[in-house]
């Protein structure tokens, strides 16, 4: 029998060689070979057959099996030896393998016999010549990937895959590995081919590996664990299109270990330890996981350095809020010391130029150092590096480029592999051919990019992408362009053969190849193409990239998030949603490109998945794309604004889009009227809401719009009044509520202004609303809606609101301000200032009745709108929008126009104006000081407006403003000696504004006239001068420079001291405004004239700090920042204090100590940095304004003053030092020592009798 088998084997080889040689009788030879194979399989693998031949059936069966085994062994050994292509052996094997098909065997052989034959063949392939050990397999298995396996062997595998199901293949593999010695090269190459060519087998392999791991721990079977490792490693080599990464699989098993019996816990511990070591080799060490990571989600572990940076930022944020070292950091310093020392501390101690005022990072580092959590050597090195960073700029790191010639060969191989895939697109539905070629592309891509096995095993937690300046290395740029070009070309080729739904899974497999380590480069290139070069792309490119976006959405569950960086939102974006950010709608070209891309992506998804549910379609598409398409169709095509009828619904065809003469207009309308698309729009996520529409409309610059001004106005009015206003709120509309529509518009406008999309739109942001002219069009719609809203109100109530409700705008402002971060930080202050400037601009563009109301009533002159506006001024605008102690000219004039308009509608206009302005003195004095500042330009407007309706003179309270301004002008005249009108504080404000126009050299001369003025006027003028001094430091470009401002303060203080008028209470205003606590200090009243000022004929009451009204009045004129910085102003005047006054005034020491301690606290908190002179101005300011120098002088002054003050001046020392003694221990000690001194030290003091 062996001789017969050998003879048949030799003749079969000759027959195969003859067939491949294309002989004359080729058809006959192939038929003979087919008959022989059928006979061998039939006789060798058919059970219970009654052959009834002269030869015994068992011998025939043995001969048949022997021949088939000889042929297979010959083939396997030839492949192992490295058979040369087109050699006689190669031709023989190619011919022999071609008969392994159902077409050859299925006609006469039962299915069971075929499966037994192919099962036996698979067993022989996996077990022949088992010479390699598992350790050899670990070292060499990358060479056994699908792309590197001999094509003849992969062809044989694929023929086996046709005849056996995925379950049978995996089950057979499992059985062979459990019962026999195997050839690891063939086993692992079979695994690669299995995951590449049989998608159903991927999950089966995962389940089997999980079973192996469970058995390994439950029964202590190390062989099962080795098998599991090898199988997973091999499958992972084929890339994300075929199997999850090796690192991801490792993390899952470490983070979610199986439950094992207690006696095997040591084995599990050893396994986890080894797994962690291997993950460290893969640069995904569990020990290097971040402090704030969610361990319940596998696949989210970032690289240690980037994760450490995130941990540092989060730890500093926690430290800012609590003032303590976070618990997680303390625990890491003890229990996770390798990560803490190797990654966290280096990330925290990154050298930088240290700020002059210590920030949160510095404080956090110092706290760790105090807690002995930073080694001294490391801290010392950090300090030295920071010093060096401040001394010279950092050296640029020179990137080392590879020799271009080294990259040509891998890129050429990648190009060739992509060309082969394109050739396969003539029949895109043949899954096995496509998947095999995609596996080859994955291998070639890895080589082209220089990725090692460890590189491809590392998972990406989050992709960092810079939309404004996306950059790629030349090698990455070339490789990604090859991929994207190939994808677009393949789509066009496949579309010429079959519609998307019949193109098979080629696109899905191709895109999965891009979802590994190359994904960041792919997204970066997409950013370059879509965001910066979109309008220049051709139709095939647009179609291909649109389809690519759909397939990326199909894989969204396995893709990392994308961080587009500041100033965008800190939350990462899913990859599909990234396209919403890449497709802008700002100019004519970008609008048309965005429309084409949306048409391509949505049309492709509907054609590719026609039978899928709407939920699956939505998951493949970005909701932002669907909304932008709706916006663009409605905006660009007026015919789309009409309601659709049942007859309008059209069918959708992919064919017109990929033709050279693609009609995008027709394609967009066809998609718009498609029944499935209209059904898709009913989903909540796909609905274009009123707010979405506003955001998109605000992005468009009118100067570059595809619509004319008239067309844009018509579209906006249609969209608001016909589309969104009547629409139910559940569908993104306003339920017919015009006030709700206005509210959404204002909120959206403000949100857009604060977002990054409105930045950089204009060099001069004052020229346009929010720096963007597009806002003006929307503001025009707001003006129209506000006018309609006024007409809809109940005529019995004040127009636009009920008397108690006020205007809806102020409610919006209040809610938004509550949501902003409070505090004196630079970022918080700038955000609040930006927000309030927008409020002001909105108010200026609406009728002035929004500020004052439409009419006044004598019994209630202050309307609800006035109350709301006063509150906004006192609480917010006073701090942000004030200018030299006053509001800006535009909002001041707007208020007074509204005041006169409302008053002129009443029966007695003069009375209404007087009542309103009288209320302003106590409720919003900043309005009056603002009117004084801008009176030269405000007066002509008010006179004209008043005289058009009334023949009487201006109301009395407006005349007071005239008189105050005239007094200030006359005061500065050389010969005039005017009498200041009442109220004194208003005259003082007018005089202060006028003094700002006087030259610095004439200030002293002009202010000598103050000796003749009333004491109250001098005190109030001193207050406004102090505010001016602080403003000159806070606003370097102010009209009143620091030196001139200091000169004015000194001159007024000199006059106060000369006339012995108390002024110290000005520095206790914050205390005076807190009832019911009363002070004994008199403000602006000298002891000698106290009785005279109690006379009833005086028009003003005595000014004492116990009168909280005056304290509140002054505080409402001054910004909070100025009030907080009064200690700085106090000690800026140190050289102007008279020694006898300091000894005479009992309260002087208490005030001086209080101001000093507050100044130190301000310095420690970093708040004095706002008044520090900028670089280069210290010499110009002659040393004024330096907080450190000021504190030093103040401290020396107090230490000299304390021993000389009488003991009665120390009565309030204990209270002053109650919670601030540690601010300056030496000063505190001196105060307490002097307080406890013997009383006879004061006997030498002359008693004060008056």
Steps between C-alpha positions, in 0.01 A plus 500: 500500500783738573638438152162568348470818703847617395427426133173691511670792680768532229248486220273755667794740526576450132136556413490826699820619338361414156180695567694810608714475187189577289526191285286421200266274697465724800126443544539123496782516752297718739204265473728205579641678806152587618384141461801367689442740789132416515581130509765540770274706723201272437694183579702642782241699698161341433362279776279186472553461123453168320755529226473135374831503321766234455733699715413501868329825606735566790804485276344736247420743777853482634650561154272801445590655833868428447506676164323810633733514799808466276385788285433722802830415672682572176332837484566589863867406483545690178346809657718459808809476282407822320370399161598737221219669308439356150720198571366155406423428865318830536288421194423154630384632837290774340322245284448255782357760738258614230305173530425564869158647432135412535461537124742211444373272774138594552349326199562139611611519863277560800551802720603283795777337299627836385510634854685191623752546222554871563511442875769238454687734269488778757625267770792393285586862420505597867693198626754424227860540609453649853860612547450846655440564868266761646797723588606493135147593400502805726820620339409428139124531476498843339657340194196272477239771451252472217688740276830311548360150461559333164209577263457130415448414867254786554318388185470151649372643827236702318377188317464329836308799630248461218422140588501527881300738717662739746383286794647187339831671426547636852378174655743299290786731591411463867486121474836472324673727751361302791592154369809521278838658455467782251705697253475845656585678174203344325269534799568869534493574127166316498377726783603809301321378190196407707450846657570673168280290273223383735356791701264266685801322648631809679252481787528121514874535549449751779260266677733206461796697633290610799417133559870411483586768756229381735624140471857615558410655834249242610714193425849651504555413133787712378470361147157660466640835604785477249256406225275793588791745493625378163157500338415852621838638401467353154146624445595848622777517240235528229396845616176651630304392194541137612550488877538716809849607599717282718532776762125546514445128554766500775337792685161335500638190670698692757223745587233227501677181616305174512377354827738217589517260796709616792768238444570651158512862611879492489482398135269791422731736685797374300301540181403857578858581589625357172220673311593833652859443398397425145275804489793706616694361203208613286514846665161442664607415851217471751737646756512808281127549491390845604375601843161610373428232237182294487618143534161361404544590134760307308681667216531843657850494648710776354873506462657568842638841415177641360298341780734644761449848356125456534542372856709803591237742366221322686701486821573874480131567438405302811772681696359837390156414634604327826834653582624151589704236323250265330456163666572318173840668478585411859398139441701482178810628679477196729327217318579587138843642546644388160238699312521789746878530474546412134209684341295719732784699658689555170176625343436730796859627517531592135737800491340831408537872554350548845236775532571803714188428700496134611220313330317180600769277351771664707288472814427133429871424451589679823232306689639169371850606593387595851338159533830333395339365184766643268864387536727793574730419209209498258362825641844666481542391139155639420582839654827521307329409175233764557768761563675399180171517309451855614853596401497372140251351257468127471706333232305371208500127462632394163301221346702223337364416157549163344670464168224542238635207307429273794129575482457455127493122504231457773287773342540334164383171645201675657417658164518163330273342760246779458510457122426130539201583716376741239522227239276288723229769496361358176328250728489675839270242657758219507575520869788257524705669229434849637571409863821326403620803308402737784713288735793546262436876495501507881839329502644730234364807680669393820833471319454828317443689825774317686270361768631209699290225652505678833394827339190352344405335827479829688146633532427869445288645782432837339617660177642851522412700189571862416232622261662839442847366416492125421846361425630165378845353454586451130492121529160504668371756251598282203366178649167651601456664160554160340230352723246777441563512126465124479175507695351765272614318185371167627162653577469642150608171344266294713214742438540455126441127551238491774305738726631543856265244653647226274866591534569266787706584811809633326451856626441386858815287496704779341388758756576263788856494375508875562366464854827395662815699560455682170164650604648825645683560172185423300294747704770763474506465122119514489521820699741646244280394210154584633570802716768672292476364144137388473376725216789386278417127526355324197175306496667154535691626802183637659310176438783288634555708812124512563486119486806484724318713759209253493724198559686679780160553658433131453806430718433775755476256794865392464648839414660732756371849560658803339617804693509798268671710767423847635306714472251231420307303747710284735281194438639265234305454178409163350670463163173530299415827675839637405375556146254757632796707617700449180220617270461874542227720353656846489545591135337428165757234411488327837120498494488326162773252596323415824179436305679263260667309780175461694319382185775247432515362855125480563418362155769236533375389840141469378610304193753286690262397777153514340352232723650618827298667772504877543693458823786324321500765229523773762791322668693496171433867432595801704192682621688819422524402133126434480424835661740690276344340195153613610631849566670527162212360296250736662738792463612445141188355338176698557297215349601277793324734744158386383332209686550162332204299380485125453548545127823695555692212652766380256717195466871527568764385253874494556584487131459872410746602771805307382459600137742772380215748451356475850204732553526589869193724494282221370663245729437719807131545419465131419646411839283763671179348363607138557253316721762332723683828553179673603437216744854547628427866576226400743760370742582732789874507432453581131260792539631844409393706798457875517818522706694287248380724219612813685847359565547411134361832377732694731806333348437645155668829418263721296786635292575148371148358502354326198173687566450870438396727786138485391502122457663457839241720668214313330646163602555602862151641536351186343705273724400681819136583439389213277730209587608517864260735680186291435687167534441302824783512750529122482602545136747778572260793464352764730133396539396836353651685799671813369669573833642146505630555147669823609646328806652218295638751250669710768645197679631354175649832397680531832618138490636549150678816603671317790592201281816463297309533173456875549867566576719675253222610268601865495804702591281754677229326696326831568416543133269200495282333755721249677771550238286340227266677260279194469371574846353828379254317274376289790482808723274656238269202533508544878401864461205398283390233744536733799281756324237232429520391861430853622184507288378166638497612864189584701432872443413541868853401596829666417591404145723196478440375852282503802599758766625234737667278244734737324663431166595144399851612397605567857388153601729357232788716618446400863491126429810514283698704750415251772646225284834676449801437717534770763821634644780742422700265278604632161313235303178542701519879479560501125214258438266709712612819332445351156153384603399837641624688195267282297212586735571866452510469124170313496338767716630773271339338199159469662260786579598716795175398669677174590706706747233727643159376401250666273332731751527614863250542779535761773426254779758251364759684289743206496363235264591133511728553203678785678551282804645226281729739315616664823577159645701407190695826524566475874591130506680453167549798271649705779787249516549427132352766274582815699741756363680745729233458769214506250320283247592529134345778298278279283309325781473827697344684205271202430367511856430873495328477163276232648445711812377799299290284266318338789460828691365689201211252482383594849283792604784683675829415323714727718372340818565151368860587404561658840355202686702254295832680540437554870461123532820456305695684770443217744429201275747550214727802551733378225239612247538860621880501510494355149273782385744753648796349317328493161291818550665704222376250239189391692354846563426596134322169442281537809420865428393416144288208611336699780425816302333306219222406743514759782545873506592506871862501621682179575384318816661610823711188543648537152572863585693376804722304262544816293588701809745239626681494170497881481638525854790275408573706190487828692714359780785446260469851359775734622287766670169331577409385853179306448287347773456124472135398454335218689534209531866529591599154376367579153687830488812318615461248218460779244807678637704179490412440133595857417834475684599211272518746212746728687870465421713328760705810563189708584326255733637643826423855395143427404430300814602781736144630468382196692582683825179694452274208421267314729647218701260242355611589149865449592437157650303383198762644265767311691300180451470550123871589488584172673293315239686687228834403652407132494361527148825651377683186617235254387459660158845605373353685200259712703495877447609556861855367547619355832720797583230756428242294687731482801555875482125565505453272801789661683365850436151413629647317801716800580190721502316253724792488742538875501133545592510201735212328324471129586544275198598161642149361476535491122723197548234323708216526249450126480441494876279807498264339250424207734216595736424507785856542623575873543835676498609799700701649218357810337537522126572850380405670829765664714448510878486877501212511255301199614240712679473741210421216261209387714313824417166433335551758227770290339383316187704186572522283812829447678712240327585228748592144433206387711284633215515190285338681210813700424721194530277311257492799266877525475537123469252500212711755317830316548578160340553219750859458387572862587347457845712190563813691395444797733794378716725554198368855460537568874867418509569662164433824692736404781743782431212751527387399850571765766656368813289712733182378327607141549550568871193719534242273339413221739375281217805550277701210642209256470436601141870492413544150649183376332616634163843344544365156585259515206783608272707200607203269442448647154865444419496139621187433294666649192243776467757781506638378166225698328647826624865405454673718240577318174857438396671820399265736686654480849749774419227712340280467810792589730452185707128552551277196479745225596307291759812353660658841549168634628464221759857552615445873554165444668651247740782735596251782548287292739797372699607862553148624572391234751736593787405866472122465508309544827359185651138604440563456130546126557147423619410312181830317450374165630214502254726603213739215565233241573550302180788685334783491752705265285504747209795677663610355836740787574235768457253290701751462781572872504128581522434255783806615693395862476142411597623327818741778598456699825235774476734771628674510165213717380525756783734717299237535227310826498132436568253567216225726631325568174 
